[in-house]
Amino acid sequence: MYTHTQVGWVMIAVAMVLDLAVPIVLFVRLGPLVIVNVVIMACISAFILIFFSTLTVTVDRERVKISFGVGLIRKIILKQEIMSCKSIRTQWWCGWGIHGCPGKGWLYNVSGFDAVEVTMKNGMRYFIGTDEPDKLLVAIAKAG
């Protein structure tokens, strides 16, 4: 079994800026009426930290599980449905988070540009961001 959690330091930094710098700037410009904006920024940064600050990938004999943050946002890929996988580097414009890449597949990533491309028997592709692509590839190969 393989489990690895990658921390999205940029996501954390964005949340910190939203929580600290933006309210200070707003307070200086708008005065005490800024409290509503501070609460909104705090809620946005809490959302980012809770749901998108980490990406955990777990591989066992039957599945590859990808989960963000506390685990409410996740994807399970059944091993029996995987046709192939390989290590890749995503392009900067692919970004981070969870989203479809037109004509390519689905990206799951919190940091960096290294990923493992998993191609399914039905042609669907998933790009799993990781800071240890070689270990993830070995884990998927051994799990079958």
HELIX and SHEET records of a PDB file:
HELIX    1   1 TRP A    9  ASP A   19  1                                  11    
HELIX    2   2 ALA A   21  LEU A   30  1                                  10    
HELIX    3   3 GLY A   31  VAL A   34  5                                   4    
HELIX    4   4 ILE A   35  PHE A   52  1                                  18    
HELIX    5   5 LYS A   79  GLU A   81  5                                   3    
HELIX    6   6 TRP A   92  CYS A   94  5                                   3    
HELIX    7   7 PRO A  133  ALA A  143  1                                  11    
SHEET    1   A 4 TYR A   2  VAL A   7  0                                        
SHEET    2   A 4 THR A  54  VAL A  59 -1                                        
SHEET    3   A 4 ARG A  63  PHE A  68 -1                                        
SHEET    4   A 4 ILE A  73  LEU A  78 -1                                        
SHEET    1   B 5 ILE A  82  ARG A  89  0                                        
SHEET    2   B 5 ASP A 114  MET A 120 -1                                        
SHEET    3   B 5 ARG A 125  GLY A 129 -1                                        
SHEET    4   B 5 GLY A 105  ASN A 109  1                                        
SHEET    5   B 5 GLY A  97  CYS A 101 -1                                        
END                                                                             
